[in-house]
Amino acid sequence: MIELYTAPTPNGWKASIALEELGLPYEVHVVDLLAGEQKHPDYVRLNPNGRIPTIVDRDAGNLAVFESGAILVYLAEKTGRLMPSDPAGRSRVIQWLMFQMGGVGPMMGQANVFFRYFPEKLQPAIDRYQNECRRLFEVLNTQLAAHEWLAGDYSIADIANWSWVRTHAWSGVSIDGLDHLQRWMGQLAARPACQRGVEVPVRVPNLTDESNSDAAKAFAKGAQTLLQR
Ligand SMILES: N[C@@H](CCC(=O)N[C@@H](CS)C(=O)NCC(=O)O)C(=O)O
């Protein structure tokens, strides 16, 4: 049994999608980010960074794993699935996983901060992060023009990147003209495990839909309070 500490955000979805894909039994613990539960000493003992997600593997001496990329690698290696074991194949997956961890995630995170949450409108900062996101999406698009998946077969690299790219509208970054990226996004969205994974711990409405503007405002307000901590 794996314990998953999570919240409904892209980094959390990476772990829940992988657990769903692998069919591993897991128990969800919701971490209330607005209440600051991620900074509680008991939680920080599991995740020194005080963020979600974290897993605890009860079948491996209660091993705690933090950092979503490390969680994906752990789950893939534990099961021998979603990442090849030969050095070259493993390296290809890890390269595209690191591309997400060091690029897509942080840049989209900062685009969200300056486009959605920051109290002042700093247009050069908004442009900087949105342009960098678009550039990274173009890199993905180029890779996907020649490959069905990012790195060999469907892998944790696809899960990690899709979990963020699917929220591009919230970051204010267009995917227009990126046909290969859109084709790949459709393939991931059609996978039952991905559909289940993005509803853990709860289903989030499409915050860029006009009909959900109240929910979007409430979400942005909550995120603003996190920035002040
Ligand atoms: N590099 C970390 C980032 C984790 C992260 O930033 N998680 C966010 C949610 S997506 C969080 O816990 N935020 C709470 C906070 O900022 O206090 C990972 O990939 O696991």
The ligand as an SDF file (V2000), in Angstrom:
LIG
                    3D

 20 19  0  0  0  0  0  0  0  0999 V2000
    9.4810   20.5450   -7.2450 N   0  0  0  0  0  0  0  0  0  0  0  0
    8.3460   20.1680   -6.4430 C   0  0  0  0  0  0  0  0  0  0  0  0
    7.3190   21.2740   -6.4700 C   0  0  0  0  0  0  0  0  0  0  0  0
    6.1340   20.9720   -5.6000 C   0  0  0  0  0  0  0  0  0  0  0  0
    5.1860   22.1490   -5.5200 C   0  0  0  0  0  0  0  0  0  0  0  0
    5.5450   23.3020   -5.8290 O   0  0  0  0  0  0  0  0  0  0  0  0
    3.9520   21.8630   -5.0830 N   0  0  0  0  0  0  0  0  0  0  0  0
    2.9890   22.9340   -4.9090 C   0  0  0  0  0  0  0  0  0  0  0  0
    1.6530   22.5390   -5.5190 C   0  0  0  0  0  0  0  0  0  0  0  0
    1.8080   22.2590   -7.2830 S   0  0  0  0  0  0  0  0  0  0  0  0
    2.7650   23.1910   -3.4270 C   0  0  0  0  0  0  0  0  0  0  0  0
    2.8120   22.2620   -2.6370 O   0  0  0  0  0  0  0  0  0  0  0  0
    2.5210   24.4380   -3.0400 N   0  0  0  0  0  0  0  0  0  0  0  0
    2.2740   24.7890   -1.6790 C   0  0  0  0  0  0  0  0  0  0  0  0
    3.0400   25.9910   -1.2120 C   0  0  0  0  0  0  0  0  0  0  0  0
    3.5990   26.7080   -2.0590 O   0  0  0  0  0  0  0  0  0  0  0  0
    3.0580   26.2200   -0.0100 O   0  0  0  0  0  0  0  0  0  0  0  0
    7.7590   18.8570   -7.0060 C   0  0  0  0  0  0  0  0  0  0  0  0
    7.8050   18.6920   -8.2250 O   0  0  0  0  0  0  0  0  0  0  0  0
    7.2750   18.0190   -6.2260 O   0  0  0  0  0  0  0  0  0  0  0  0
  1  2  1  0
  2  3  1  0
  2 18  1  0
  3  4  1  0
  4  5  1  0
  5  6  2  0
  5  7  1  0
  7  8  1  0
  8  9  1  0
  8 11  1  0
  9 10  1  0
 11 12  2  0
 11 13  1  0
 13 14  1  0
 14 15  1  0
 15 16  2  0
 15 17  1  0
 18 19  2  0
 18 20  1  0
M  END
$$$$
